Amino acid sequence: MDILIEEYKENIWAVALEDARLEGVEIDPVNETVRYGSIYYAKVECIDTSLDAAFVNLDGDNTGIIYNKDIRYTDEDGKLCKGGNEPIGKRLHLGDMIAVQAKSAHITSENDLWFDEGKNARVSMDITIAGRYLIYCPTLRTNRISRRIRGKDLRKRLDDMVHSLENLQGFILRSSAANLQTDILEREAHILKGIWNELSDHFKGNGPALVAMGPDSIQRILGDKANNPIDRIEVVTMDHYSQIENWCSIFAPDLMTKIMPIELDNASQDLALLEYRDVLGQIETLFHGYVMLINGGNLIIQETAALTAIDVNKGSDKRSYLAINIDAAKEVARQIRLRNIGGIIIIDFLKTSKKDMDKLFKILDNETYSDPCTVQIHGFTKLGLMEVTRKRRTPSLNKRFDGIAF
């Protein structure tokens, strides 16, 4: 797999290619005022009893919303507890200072309202620090493996590994750690814990402040593709080279030799590297309402406020309905990942039998396993429509590219 790093109108782009085929795209828009994963020392500004939530001032300019279930506190016995058992006003009060982490991103628009539930980043007191193989959770008292990892053999192997971390608690093992030596995990565990200790020193005072930015597009794509062998990380500018080198020196020393500065005659031209690698055409198709399948069929993708509907069409494909549906299921998994579609997704496959429905369920479930976001396949409705939900971390690709022309 190749990773390409570019910049356009101050937006950092990170693209993943597998055999020249687009497999990942991340972007950090300039107008993203709250980034997913950012950590704040926030001030409670408003308690909303109807929502059982509080609005918090994150950094003097941006506002977040924290729901009762995302509260964490220590009881009289020193046990860490989750909120939700009593009204949020019993635990948080106006003026309280709390450490929180953004669990969603926010991109500014002209219509933003200050105390609007849907216009503020969601935050939580359940803070995590992500590495390449581990996630550190300061509030976790044990070690465990990610709930997203399936397969009994893999879970057993990872379970043995995570319990070998002596004198280290609060870590979640990611699937990318499957074949690692314990000393590599211990090294990263100490790094993550050290980062948290440094951040903790900033949780003081009476003024809200940004303590640490969440992972940028480069860090997200390198972390999300950690399961894949990375052959090259191509950059055009030395700023990007230094940025990647710094991250890799901490979390991925094995990738240091993979960072390749690319010399182009038109290096100053917008997206020169992506044009050189013939990627722009593939990115443009992600903004179309249709997708052509390799054998002549097609997908129609329609995003609405409530859900995303995907319709499978036979087109000029002369094969059986099952063969077309199988191709469609694989492409659907890829498209919802690349477009970063979230929420409810309804798929209307070509007419299928009960036996074929079971096959499609298994194929889609297997194809979405590598998705960095949580995808749940709920099965077929009585009307024969496949129900899927996807919990994304960042705004959709459409929203991230809003206002960017290329």
N, C-alpha and C positions, 0 to 999 in steps of 0.2 A: 504494500500500500504506500502511496505517495501523499504527503501533506504539502499543500501550497499555501503560502502566507502572502497576502496582498493588502494594499490600503487604497481606499477610494473616498475622496471627500472627507478625510479624517475618520472614516469607518474602517475598522480592521476586519478583514475577511480571512477565514480559514477554511480550506477546502480539502476533502479527502477523496482520492481517486484509487480505484481498484481496477487494474488493467484498462486504464483510461476512462472508466465509467464512474460517474459521480456517485459517491456513497455517503458524503457528508458535507454540509455547508453551515458555517456559523458566521455571525456578523455582530459587531458591537456598534450600534448606532450612536451617533453623537448626542442625539436627544434622549438617550436612555439615562434617566436621572436616578433610578434605583436599579441596581444590577442584582440578579439572582445570586444568593450566597453571601451578599455583603453583610458585614456585622456592624451594628450601631450601639452606642450608649444613648438610649432614647428616653424622652420625657413624656409621661402620660399627660395628655392635653384635654381629653374628653372621654367620659364613660357613657356608653350608649346601652341602656338597660334593655331596649327592645331587640338589639342584636346580640346582647350578652357579650359585648366586645368593647375594646378601648381603642381610641385613636391616639397615636403617639407621634411626637415630633422627632424625626430621625436625625436631622442634622442642621436644623434651622431653616431649611428650604423645602424639605420633602416630608410627607406624612405617610405613616403606615397604619395598618389596622391589625390588631391582635385579638383573636377570639379566645374565649374562656378555656377551651380545650388545649390551647397552645401555651397556657401559663404553666410555669414550673416554680415550685416553692418547697422549702424544707419544713417538715412538721416538728413538733416538740421533741420527738425522738431522734431527730436528725435524718429522717428518711425523706428522700426526694419524692415529691408527689406531683401528679398532673392536675391541672385545673378541670373544672366541670362539675364538681360535686356541690358547689355553692355559687351564688351569683358572683360575677367578676368583680363587682364593687366591693365585695368582702376582702378581696386580695389586692386589688390595685386601687390607688387613690390619686386624685389630681396632684401633679407635681412629683410623683414617684419617678425615680430613675431606674431603668431596667436595661439589661443587655439583651439584644434581640438580633435575629438574623432574618434577612429577606428570603422568603420562600416562593416569591414570585417577583418578576421584574416590572418596572413601570417606565413607559415611554411617554413623554409629555405631549399634550395636545392643547389646543387653545380652549377647549371646553372643560378642562379639569376643574373640579370643585374640591374644596379643602376637606370637608367632612362628608364625603360620598363613598359609600362602601365599595362600589365597583371601580373607583378611580384612584385607589391607593394600593400600594404594594402590601401583600399579606406578610406578616412577620410572626416569628415564634421565638420563645425563650429556649427552645430545644435546638441548641447551636451545634453544628458539626463542622469539622475541618477536613476537607477531602484531599487525599494524596493520590498516588497512582494505583496503589494496591490496597490501601486501608482508608477508612474514614474514622476520624477520632470524634467521639461524642463525650464531652466532659461530664454530662449528666448520667452516662451509662456506667453501671457498677460492675459489669461483667464484659466478656468478649463474646461476639457472635458472628455468624456469617450472614450475608445479605439475603433477605427474604426472596429476592428476585432470582436466586440461583436454584435451578431445578436439577433433578438427577440425583438418585440416592448415593451413587458412588462418588460423584463430585462433592456432594454435601458432606459425606463422611470424611473424605480426604481433607477438605477445607476445615472441617470441624476439628480434626486432629491438629492441623496447623495453627489454628487460632488459639487453641488451648496450650500450645507450646510457647506462647509469648509469656515468659516468666516475669512476674512483678509488673506487668503492664495490663491495665484494665481500661475499658471504655472504647474498644476498637471493633469496627465492623469490617470483616474481610470481604473484598470485592472478588468477582469471578476471575479477574485478570491475574490473581495471585495463585492460581491453581497449581503451577509447577515450579514454584519458587523455593529457594532455600530459606530456612528460618531466619538466618542472619540478615537477609535483605529486608524481611518484614520488620525485624527488630530495629534496624537502622531507620526505616521510615517511621516507625512508631515513635521513636525518640524525637525525630524531627517534628512530627505533627504535635506532639505534646509540648515541645519547646516553643513552637509557634503560638499555641494556646496560652502558655504561661506569659509570653511577651504581650499578647493582646490583653490579657486580664489586667495588666498594669494600667490600662487606659480606662478601666471602668471606675471612674471616680470624678467628683465634681458635680456641679448642678446644671451644666449646659449640655444639650444633646450634641452628638458628634459622630461622624463616620470613623470607625475604628479600623476597618479593613475592607477593601473592595473584594467582591466575589470573583470567581474565576473568569478571565476574559475569554474571548473566542478561541484563542490559541490554546490556552490551558484546557478549555472544555473539549476541544476536538482531540487533543492528545490523550486526555483522560478517558474519553468515550471510546477511543480506538485502541486502548491499551491491550485489548485481546488480540489485535491483529499485528502481524509482523510488519513493522514500518521500515521501508527501504530507503526513502529519502524524505527530507524536510526541506523544501525549496523556498528560498527567500530572495528578494531583490535588494532590499535596503539593509544597511548595517544595524539600524535601530531594531529591526525585527530579528536580525541574527542575534544580537545581544539579549533581547527579550527571551527568545527561545533557549539560548545557551544558559541563562540564569536559571530557568525553570528546570531544564534537563540536568543541570549540575546538581540540583537538590533531589529531584524525584526520579530522574531517568538517565543516569550516567551512561547507560548503554546506547542512548540515542545521540550522544554528543558527536560521534563520527558520522551521523546521518544528516547533519545540518549542512546544506549545500547552498552557498551564495551563487546565484545565477546571473551571469552577465548578459544583458540584452542591449541591442543597439538603441531600442526605443524604451529604455527602462523608465524614463520619466513620464511616459504615456500612461493614461489611466488603465489600470488592470492589465498591464502589459504581460505579466506572467501568465495570467489566466487565458489571455488571448493566444499567447505562445503555445500553451498546452491544450488549446482548443476546447476550453471548458465553458466559455460564456454562453454558447448555444444551448448546452445542457441546463445551465442555470435559468436561462430565459424560459424554457419549457415549464418550469415550476410555477410560473405565473399564468399559464394557460388553464382553461377550464376543462381541458381534455388531455388524455395521454394515449398515444398510439402503442399498442402491444406489438410484439415482434412479428407475429404471424397474421396480422391484419385486423384483429379485434381492437377495441378501444375502451377507455374508461372516461366517464363524464363525472367531474368532481365539482360539487356545488357547496360552498360554505355559507351557512346562515348564522344568525345570532344564536339559535338554539342547538343546531347540530350540523354535521357535514354529511351530505348524501353522496354516495359513489355508485354510479350505475355502470354495469358491465354490458357491453354491446358486442354482438358477433362480428359486425362489419363484414369484411371480405374473407374472413377466416372460414375455411370449409371443414375444419376438424369438428370433433364431437363437442357437445356443450361442456363435458367434464374437462377436456383438455384445455379449452378456452378459459374456463373458470379457474383452473390450476395456475395458468399463466397470470390471470388477473389477480388472484390472491397474493402471489409473490410480488407483483408490482404494486398492489395496494399497500403492503407492508413497507415497501421502499418509499412510496410517495408520502405516506403520512409521517414518516421519519424525516424525509428531506424537507417537506413543507412545514414541518413542526405543527401538524394539526392536532388540536386537543379537544377534550370534551367527548360528546357523544358522536359516534360515527356509525352510519347505517349503510350497509353494502347490499345492493340488489344484484345478486349473481343471476346468470342465465338459469332457466328451469332446471332444478336438481331433484334427484331422488333422496330418500332418507339416507341411503348408503353413501351417496356422493356428498351429502351435507356433512357427514362425519369425517370424510376425507378432507374436505375444505377446512373444517374446524381445526384439524390437526396440522394442516399445512400452514394456515395463517398463524396458529399458535407458535409453530416452530420458527416461522419467518420473522415474527415480532420479538423473538427471544433476545436478539442482539440490540434491540432498541434501547438506548440509554434511559428512556422514560418508561414509566410503568404502563404497560398495555394489558388490558383484560379483554378476553374474547368471551362474550356472554352467550353465544350460540344464536340459533335461528328463532325468529318469532313465529307465531302461527301463520303469518302472512308470507313466510319464507324469506324474510330479510335478516341478514346477519347484523347483530348488535356488537359494537366494540366501543370501549372507552379508553382514552389515553390521557394520562396526567402529565402535561408538559411542564417544564421548569421555566421556560422563557417565552416571550410573545411569539406568535406565529411568524413564519418567514415573510408573509405578506405585510404584516405590521412592521417588521424590522426593516423592510425595504421601502416603506411608505415615504414618498418624497424623493427617493433616489432613482435617478434615471441613468441608464448606461447603454 
